Amino acid sequence: MKKKAVKRANKNVNKTAPAKHSSPNNHTQNTRNPVRNSSTANRSNSQTRSVEKTHKEMSKAMNNKTRVRRKPGSRGRNYSFYYLFAVIVVVVVLIVLANTVLFRCTEIEVAGNVRYTPDQIIAGSELKTGDNLLHINAKEAEKKVVDKCLFVDEAEVRKSFPTKLVITVKEAQICFSVSDNGTTAGISRGGRVIKYLDGTEDAIVLKGFEPESLELGSWLKSKNETKNELPWEMLTIMEEAGLTKITEIDITDRYSPKVTIDNRILLNLGGATELESKFLVAKDLIDLHIKEDENVIVSLSNPEKPSVRPNNSASQIPENPETTPEETPTEPENSSRG
């Protein structure tokens, strides 16, 4: 293109240039007018540059027309789509691997067991190596352990990723003894009937509970629903208060429970309210004001004004100690029982 343009420029120059003659006059004339010759040459160069400039502008215009104009941000949007697609693929692959290859159980550990071997606990849970941890229902496995192992009150199944299971059990210990229709059964702290007793076991006697059933393995329930939680609630509060050597809890009257300590101190609570205060006062009286060989009745109907009197006979225990004349309030600081 450039060569053609130069040729056209040269033709234009030839057309505009005056014809040369070999006459001596012309030669003399050219030599006599140098200014004219230089102007002619300048015009020729100017035309050549003009043609080249025109060629460049035409080439630039052609390039601009053929160039594809993209909207701003179109390239970024394309890359974002690819990134999103790649992330989706990776997530799908990980999900498939997690549910097929990864997190397969290779070890099951058992803790807290005494009566049962680890294999017995594992068999009760129906868990096995090779199971996928993501597909294991821990709550269901815990329930199976408790249902199948009589002396287990509680079980916990914990997933230790990536490939381990830990089963922790709390084995049952006899806490209460309950009698009904000539049968005495040992009740665990969790409230389960775990053993029939012959009277020699060390357990807190629970009187007045009225059990629905004492079948081995069943959970203790009272015919009177209001009594179901009361013994465990009382026991917990007494332990928090520091009371020990609890020998009997009597809830025959749900609204006036009684507690016997060390087979010689009867706590007449006078109601099932303010138990925390009543047991704290009882603890203070037993530690500071009741001798180790005394057999007494402690009235705690009003924990701010407790009273202590000798217990001559169980038949003399008043139902409402506040109305009994022989009971007089005992102030701890003035008591003569040091």
C-alpha positions as CSV (number, residue, x, y, z in Angstrom):
1,M,0.0,0.0,0.0
2,K,2.8,2.4,0.9
3,K,4.6,1.7,-2.4
4,K,1.4,2.4,-4.4
5,A,0.9,5.6,-2.5
6,V,4.4,6.7,-3.3
7,K,4.0,5.9,-6.9
8,R,0.8,8.0,-7.1
9,A,2.6,10.8,-5.3
10,N,5.4,10.6,-7.8
11,K,2.9,10.7,-10.7
12,N,1.3,13.8,-9.2
13,V,4.7,15.4,-8.9
14,N,5.5,14.6,-12.5
15,K,2.2,16.1,-13.6
16,T,2.8,19.3,-11.7
17,A,6.4,19.6,-12.6
18,P,7.2,21.7,-15.8
19,A,8.5,19.8,-18.8
20,K,12.2,19.7,-19.1
21,H,13.7,20.9,-22.4
22,S,17.2,20.4,-23.5
23,S,17.4,23.9,-24.6
24,P,20.1,26.1,-23.2
25,N,17.6,28.7,-22.2
26,N,15.8,26.3,-19.9
27,H,19.0,25.2,-18.3
28,T,20.0,28.8,-17.9
29,Q,16.5,29.6,-16.5
30,N,16.7,26.8,-13.9
31,T,20.0,27.8,-12.7
32,R,18.9,31.4,-12.6
33,N,15.8,30.6,-10.4
34,P,16.9,28.4,-7.5
35,V,14.1,29.6,-5.3
36,R,11.5,28.3,-7.7
37,N,13.3,24.9,-7.8
38,S,13.3,24.5,-4.0
39,S,9.7,25.4,-3.7
40,T,8.8,22.9,-6.2
41,A,10.7,20.2,-4.3
42,N,9.0,21.3,-1.0
43,R,5.6,20.9,-2.5
44,S,6.5,17.4,-3.7
45,N,7.7,16.4,-0.2
46,S,4.6,17.9,1.4
47,Q,2.4,15.9,-0.9
48,T,4.3,12.7,-0.2
49,R,3.9,13.3,3.6
50,S,0.2,14.0,3.1
51,V,-0.3,10.8,1.2
52,E,1.5,8.8,3.9
53,K,-0.6,10.5,6.6
54,T,-3.7,9.7,4.7
55,H,-2.6,6.1,4.4
56,K,-2.0,5.8,8.2
57,E,-5.4,7.3,9.0
58,M,-7.1,4.9,6.6
59,S,-5.3,1.9,8.1
60,K,-6.2,3.1,11.6
61,A,-9.9,3.5,10.6
62,M,-9.9,0.0,9.1
63,N,-8.4,-1.5,12.3
64,N,-11.0,0.3,14.4
65,K,-13.8,-1.1,12.3
66,T,-12.5,-4.7,12.5
67,R,-11.8,-4.6,16.2
68,V,-14.5,-6.3,18.4
69,R,-15.8,-4.0,21.1
70,R,-16.5,-5.8,24.4
71,K,-18.8,-4.4,27.0
72,P,-17.0,-3.3,30.2
73,G,-16.7,-6.2,32.7
74,S,-17.7,-8.9,30.3
75,R,-14.4,-10.7,30.7
76,G,-14.7,-10.6,34.5
77,R,-18.2,-12.0,34.4
78,N,-17.0,-14.9,32.3
79,Y,-14.3,-15.7,34.8
80,S,-16.7,-15.4,37.7
81,F,-18.9,-18.0,36.1
82,Y,-15.9,-20.4,35.7
83,Y,-14.9,-19.9,39.3
84,L,-18.5,-20.6,40.5
85,F,-18.7,-23.7,38.3
86,A,-15.4,-24.9,39.7
87,V,-16.5,-24.4,43.3
88,I,-19.7,-26.3,42.7
89,V,-17.8,-29.2,41.2
90,V,-15.4,-29.3,44.2
91,V,-18.2,-29.2,46.7
92,V,-20.1,-32.0,45.0
93,V,-16.9,-34.1,44.8
94,L,-16.3,-33.6,48.6
95,I,-19.9,-34.5,49.5
96,V,-19.6,-37.7,47.5
97,L,-16.3,-38.6,49.1
98,A,-17.5,-37.7,52.6
99,N,-20.5,-40.1,52.2
100,T,-18.6,-42.9,50.5
101,V,-14.9,-43.0,51.3
102,L,-14.1,-40.4,54.0
103,F,-15.1,-40.6,57.7
104,R,-15.4,-44.4,57.9
105,C,-15.2,-45.6,61.5
106,T,-12.0,-47.5,62.2
107,E,-12.0,-47.6,66.0
108,I,-14.7,-47.6,68.8
109,E,-13.5,-46.7,72.3
110,V,-15.5,-47.4,75.4
111,A,-15.1,-45.5,78.7
112,G,-16.8,-45.7,82.1
113,N,-17.6,-49.4,82.0
114,V,-17.1,-51.7,85.0
115,R,-19.7,-54.4,84.9
116,Y,-19.6,-54.7,81.1
117,T,-16.8,-55.4,78.7
118,P,-16.2,-53.0,75.8
119,D,-17.5,-55.6,73.4
120,Q,-20.8,-55.9,75.3
121,I,-21.3,-52.1,75.2
122,I,-20.4,-51.9,71.5
123,A,-22.8,-54.8,70.8
124,G,-25.6,-53.1,72.7
125,S,-25.1,-49.9,70.7
126,E,-25.2,-51.8,67.4
127,L,-22.3,-49.7,66.1
128,K,-19.5,-51.2,64.1
129,T,-16.3,-50.3,62.3
130,G,-16.9,-49.4,58.7
131,D,-19.9,-47.2,59.5
132,N,-19.8,-43.7,58.1
133,L,-19.6,-41.2,61.0
134,L,-21.9,-38.8,59.1
135,H,-24.7,-41.4,58.9
136,I,-24.6,-42.6,62.5
137,N,-27.5,-41.6,64.8
138,A,-25.8,-41.0,68.1
139,K,-29.0,-40.5,70.1
140,E,-30.4,-43.8,68.8
141,A,-27.2,-45.6,69.7
142,E,-27.2,-44.2,73.2
143,K,-30.8,-45.3,73.8
144,K,-29.9,-48.9,72.6
145,V,-27.0,-49.1,75.1
146,V,-29.3,-48.1,78.0
147,D,-32.1,-50.3,76.9
148,K,-29.9,-53.4,76.5
149,C,-27.5,-53.0,79.4
150,L,-29.5,-53.2,82.6
151,F,-26.8,-51.6,84.8
152,V,-26.3,-48.6,82.6
153,D,-28.1,-45.4,83.5
154,E,-26.7,-43.1,80.9
155,A,-24.7,-43.5,77.7
156,E,-23.1,-40.9,75.4
157,V,-21.8,-41.5,71.9
158,R,-19.3,-39.0,70.6
159,K,-17.9,-38.7,67.1
160,S,-14.2,-38.1,67.1
161,F,-13.6,-37.1,63.5
162,P,-12.3,-38.3,61.1
163,T,-12.6,-42.0,62.0
164,K,-13.2,-42.7,65.7
165,L,-16.3,-43.2,68.0
166,V,-16.2,-42.9,71.8
167,I,-19.0,-44.5,73.9
168,T,-19.0,-43.2,77.5
169,V,-21.4,-45.0,79.9
170,K,-22.5,-44.2,83.5
171,E,-23.2,-47.5,85.2
172,A,-26.1,-47.7,87.6
173,Q,-25.5,-47.8,91.4
174,I,-28.3,-48.6,93.9
175,C,-29.5,-45.4,95.5
176,F,-33.0,-46.2,96.8
177,S,-34.8,-49.3,98.0
178,V,-38.6,-49.4,97.3
179,S,-41.0,-52.0,98.7
180,D,-44.4,-53.0,97.3
181,N,-46.5,-56.1,97.8
182,G,-43.7,-57.9,99.7
183,T,-41.0,-57.2,97.0
184,T,-38.1,-54.9,97.7
185,A,-36.2,-53.6,94.7
186,G,-33.0,-51.5,94.4
187,I,-33.4,-48.3,92.4
188,S,-30.5,-46.7,90.6
189,R,-29.8,-43.0,90.9
190,G,-31.2,-42.7,87.4
191,G,-34.5,-44.2,88.6
192,R,-34.2,-47.7,87.1
193,V,-35.1,-51.0,88.9
194,I,-31.8,-52.9,88.7
195,K,-32.0,-55.5,91.5
196,Y,-34.2,-57.3,94.0
197,L,-32.9,-56.8,97.5
198,D,-32.8,-59.0,100.6
199,G,-32.5,-56.2,103.1
200,T,-28.7,-56.2,103.5
201,E,-27.8,-53.7,100.9
202,D,-27.0,-50.1,101.9
203,A,-29.6,-47.9,100.3
204,I,-31.9,-45.1,101.2
205,V,-35.4,-46.4,102.1
206,L,-38.0,-44.6,100.0
207,K,-41.4,-44.8,101.7
208,G,-44.8,-43.8,100.3
209,F,-43.7,-43.8,96.7
210,E,-46.5,-46.1,95.5
211,P,-44.7,-47.7,92.4
212,E,-46.6,-48.8,89.4
213,S,-44.1,-51.7,88.8
214,L,-40.9,-53.1,90.2
215,E,-40.0,-55.1,87.2
216,L,-36.3,-55.4,86.6
217,G,-35.1,-53.0,84.0
218,S,-38.1,-50.8,84.2
219,W,-38.0,-47.1,85.1
220,L,-39.6,-46.3,88.5
221,K,-42.9,-44.5,88.2
222,S,-45.4,-43.7,90.9
223,K,-49.2,-44.1,90.7
224,N,-49.2,-40.5,92.0
225,E,-47.5,-38.5,89.3
226,T,-46.7,-35.7,91.7
227,K,-44.3,-38.0,93.5
228,N,-42.2,-39.0,90.5
229,E,-39.5,-36.3,90.8
230,L,-39.7,-35.4,94.5
231,P,-37.3,-38.0,96.0
232,W,-34.5,-37.1,93.5
233,E,-35.1,-33.4,94.0
234,M,-34.8,-33.8,97.7
235,L,-31.7,-36.0,97.5
236,T,-29.9,-33.5,95.3
237,I,-30.7,-30.5,97.5
238,M,-29.5,-32.5,100.6
239,E,-26.3,-33.4,99.0
240,E,-25.7,-29.8,98.0
241,A,-26.3,-28.8,101.6
242,G,-23.7,-31.3,102.8
243,L,-26.1,-33.7,104.5
244,T,-24.8,-37.3,104.7
245,K,-25.9,-40.6,106.2
246,I,-29.4,-40.2,104.8
247,T,-31.3,-43.4,105.8
248,E,-34.9,-42.7,104.8
249,I,-37.1,-40.4,102.8
250,D,-40.8,-40.6,103.5
251,I,-43.1,-39.0,101.0
252,T,-46.3,-40.7,102.1
253,D,-47.7,-37.2,102.5
254,R,-46.6,-35.5,99.4
255,Y,-47.0,-32.1,101.0
256,S,-45.3,-32.9,104.3
257,P,-42.2,-35.0,103.5
258,K,-39.8,-36.3,106.2
259,V,-36.2,-37.3,106.2
260,T,-34.3,-39.5,108.6
261,I,-30.5,-38.9,109.1
262,D,-28.3,-41.6,110.6
263,N,-31.4,-43.5,111.9
264,R,-31.8,-41.1,114.8
265,I,-32.5,-37.6,113.5
266,L,-35.9,-37.0,112.0
267,L,-36.3,-33.9,109.9
268,N,-39.9,-32.9,109.8
269,L,-40.0,-30.5,106.9
270,G,-43.6,-29.3,107.3
271,G,-44.0,-28.8,103.6
272,A,-42.1,-29.3,100.3
273,T,-41.3,-25.6,100.0
274,E,-38.0,-23.7,100.9
275,L,-36.1,-27.1,100.8
276,E,-32.8,-25.4,100.3
277,S,-33.1,-23.2,103.4
278,K,-34.5,-26.1,105.5
279,F,-31.7,-28.5,104.7
280,L,-29.0,-25.9,105.3
281,V,-30.5,-25.1,108.7
282,A,-30.6,-28.9,109.4
283,K,-27.0,-29.3,108.5
284,D,-26.0,-26.5,110.9
285,L,-28.0,-28.0,113.7
286,I,-26.6,-31.5,113.2
287,D,-23.0,-30.2,113.1
288,L,-23.2,-27.8,116.0
289,H,-26.1,-28.5,118.3
290,I,-27.1,-32.2,118.2
291,K,-24.9,-34.7,120.0
292,E,-23.8,-37.8,118.1
293,D,-25.9,-40.1,120.4
294,E,-29.1,-38.1,120.5
295,N,-32.3,-39.2,119.0
296,V,-34.3,-36.1,118.1
297,I,-37.0,-34.6,115.9
298,V,-36.1,-31.4,114.2
299,S,-39.0,-29.2,113.1
300,L,-38.3,-27.1,110.0
301,S,-41.7,-25.8,109.1
302,N,-40.2,-22.4,109.6
303,P,-36.5,-22.5,108.8
304,E,-36.0,-19.2,110.6
305,K,-37.3,-20.7,113.8
306,P,-36.3,-24.4,113.9
307,S,-37.0,-26.5,117.0
308,V,-35.4,-29.6,118.3
309,R,-37.0,-32.1,120.8
310,P,-36.2,-35.6,121.9
311,N,-37.7,-38.4,119.9
312,N,-38.9,-40.9,122.4
313,S,-40.9,-43.0,120.0
314,A,-41.7,-42.9,116.4
315,S,-45.4,-43.0,117.2
316,Q,-45.1,-39.7,119.0
317,I,-44.0,-37.8,115.9
318,P,-46.6,-35.0,115.4
319,E,-48.1,-34.4,112.1
320,N,-48.1,-30.7,112.6
321,P,-45.2,-29.9,115.0
322,E,-45.9,-26.2,115.1
323,T,-49.1,-26.9,117.1
324,T,-47.5,-29.2,119.6
325,P,-47.1,-27.5,123.1
326,E,-44.0,-29.5,124.1
327,E,-42.0,-28.2,121.1
328,T,-40.1,-25.1,121.9
329,P,-38.0,-23.2,119.4
330,T,-34.3,-23.9,119.8
331,E,-31.9,-21.1,118.9
332,P,-28.6,-22.5,117.9
333,E,-26.5,-19.9,119.9
334,N,-28.4,-20.6,123.2
335,S,-28.6,-24.4,122.9
336,S,-27.1,-26.4,125.7
337,R,-26.4,-29.3,123.3
338,G,-22.8,-28.3,122.3
